[in-house]
Amino acid sequence: MTDTVFLHGWGLSSVVWAETLTTLRGEGSPARAPALHPDLPGYGAAPSVLPYSAESLADALAENIAAPINLVGWSMGGMVALALAARHPDKVARLVLVGTSPAFAARADWPHGMAPDVLGEFARSLAQDYRATLLRFLSLQARGGDAARAVIVQLRARMQAQAEPNPEVLAAGLELLRAVDLRDQVAQVRCPTLVVHGAYDTLCAPEAGAWLAEHLPNGRLAPHERASHAPFLSHPDWFVATLKEFLHG
């Protein structure tokens, strides 16, 4: 059976996938738990990398992949997963991108990203009080969608359950988000790819997910009209059913 590996987003460790993994195991998922949810470089006990870019993180993770896997990435983890599938196509059988954008910050030719001044304010606030900044960032991930308050509570609980994040790694991650632009790598992703995106996502615009689904050679879009940035928390049953259908259908 093909292992399924889940990658978390900025500021949160692999514990963010706890509920999803529990549901999958309870339904007889063939994936083996030890390989399911590694921490990204710089989080938990995983050593960091330099430069701290989507490509470098992807290469570091790829070193530990011996056979083709199903790869599920959320938010910044989705960007790393996208880079990994493009740079190491022999290591990814199927790809799932959740709340993912190929370019997080807006540019002259990319209107579907966060305003650079807003991202810059996050970076300045991080230097002053990284805990408060992280909590503010988490609150944006549920804004507008169903069960917003409950999702924020879940995200904060995940943050409290993980090891204390390294402020330098958090700052490097924000710089990654400012600089990342994977649009020219999308055409290199040949594996079947599912783009899961919430219509109320305020961090990675729904238009970014639609762009990915259109430009990936074997991509298709799985939208949820009432979800925001973390559909696996706000709509867990729908997310697991959608994931299982794609990976094992």
N, C-alpha and C positions, 0 to 999 in steps of 0.2 A: 504494500500500500504506500502511496505517496504521502510523505509527511507534510503537514501544514504549519507554516511559521507565521506568527503574528508580530508586527512591529508597531510600537507605540509612538506617540507624538511628542512634541516639545514639552518639557517640564514634568512629564509623567513617565513612570517606569512601566514595565510589563504588567504590573498589577492592574492596569486599566482594563485588561482583557479578562479578568477573573470570572466575571459573570458569563461572558460568552463561552469561555472554555468549559466552565461547569455545565452549561447547557449542552454543549456539543458532546462532552463525555457521557452525560446522562442519556443522550440519544444514540449512544453507540458509535461515536465518531472513531474511525480507524486511526486517527492521528495519535502518536505517542506523546505523552505529556512532557517528558524531559526536553524535547526539541521544539516545543510549541511557541514559546514566547521569550526570546532572548531580550536582554536590555540593549538598547543602542549604545555604541561606544560613548564612554563618559558618564553613563548612568549605572547605578548600583556598583557592582564589582567589575564591570566591563571597562578595560582601559580605554582612554580617549585616543584620538588620532589627530594628526596635523597634516595638511590643513583640515579644518573642520568643515567639510563640504559634503553634499549629498553623494558625490562620486567617491570620496575617500571613505565615508561610512559604508557605502555599498561594497567597496572592495574589501574592507575589513570583515564584513559579515560573510562575503562570498568565500573567504578563505576556509570557513568552517562548514561549508556545504559540500558534501561528498557526492550526493545524488540529486537529481532534479526534485524540486519541492513545489508545493503550492505556497504562494507568498501573498500574505494579506498585510497591507500597510495603511495606517490611518494618519492623516494630517502630515506632519513632517516625516513620519514613518512611511507614508505613502510616497513621498518624494524620493526617499531612500530606496524604497522597493522599486519604483519606476527606473531609477538609475541602475539598480542592480540587474533588472531584467534586460535593460538596454546594453549594459556592458558585459554581462555574463549570461547570454541567452541560453546556454546549455544547462544552466542551473535552476531555471524556473520553468515549471510545466504549465502552471496557470497563475494568473496575477489578479488580485483584487485590490482596487484603490478606493479607499473610503475617505470622503471629505478631503480630496487631494486636488491640488492645483499644480501645473507644471512650472508656474512662476508665482510666488506668493505675493510679491510687491507689484503694484501697478507701474507700468512703463508707458512711454509714448505710444508704443504699438501693442500694448496689453492693458486694456481697461478693466480687466476682471480680477485685479489684485487689491490688496490693502494699500491705502495711501501711504507713501513713504514717510510723511511727517508723523502719522499715527504710529507707525512701526518705530520711528526714531524716538518718540516719546516713551514707548515701552522700554527701549534700550536705556534711556536716561533714568527712568524710574527704577529699572532693575538695579542700577548701580547704587541707588539710595536705599531701597527696601525691596529686596528680591522676593520675599514671601508675599508681601502685599501685591506686587506686580504679577506674580504667578497666579494669585487668587483672582485678580482682575481679568487676566487672560482666560482663566478657566470659565469665568462667568460669561464671557463672550461666546463660548462654545455651545451654549444652550439657548441663547437669546432667540425669542420668536417662535420656537417650535413647541410641539406638544410636550407636556411634563417638564417644562423648563426648570422650575424650581427643584424638582426631584433629581433631574440630571445634574444640576450644579451641586447638590448635596452629595451625589454619588462621586462626582469628580473630586470634590474636596476630601471625601473619605479615602479615595484612592491615593491622593497626594499625601495624606497623613499616614497611610499605611506603608509608604515606601521609605527607603533610606533618604536622608537629607540630600537634596540635589546640590551639586557643586555650582556655585554662582558663576565661576568662570566658564563652565560648560553651558550653562543657561545663556550667558552672554554670547558665546560662540554660536549657539543655536539660533539666536535672534539674528546674528550676522549672516548665518546660512540662509535664513528666511528672506533677509533683505536682498541677498545676492543671487539666490538660486534661479535658474532659468533653464529648464530641461526641454523646452519645446523642440530643439533641434535633435533631441535623442528619441523622441516619441516614435518616429518611423522605424527605429531599430528594434522595437519591442514586437517580436513575432508571435509570442504565445497568446492564447485566448485570454482576454482581459475583461473583467467586469468593473465598471465604474459606479460605485455606490455613492449617491449624493442626495442630501436633503435640500428641499426647496427653500428652507429658511436659514441655510448656512450663511453666517455673516463673516466668517473668517476666510473660507475658500468659496468664492461665489459659485452658485449653481451653473453659471455660464462657463466657468472653468472646467467643471465636470463634463458638461456637454461638449466642450471643445476637445477634451481628451477622448471621449467616446467616439467622436467623429474622426479624429486624426490617428488614433491607434489602428494599426493594420487589421487587428482582430478584436476590436473593442466594441462593447455595447454598454448602454447606460441602464442602471437600475435606480430610478429616482424614487424618492418618497416625498409626497407633497406636504407632509406635516412635520418632517424631521428637520433638525438643524445640523450642527457639525458632528454630533456623536450619535448617529442612528442606532448603533449597537447598544447604547444605553437607553435611549428614549423609546425605541421600538424593537426590543430584543427578539421577540418571536419572529417578527417579519425579517429582521436581519439574519438570524440563524437559518430560517427557511430559504431565504434568497441565497445565502452562502452555500448551503448544502446542495441546492439545486444546481448551482454553477459548478461546484467542485466535484460532485459525485453523481450528478444527473446523467 
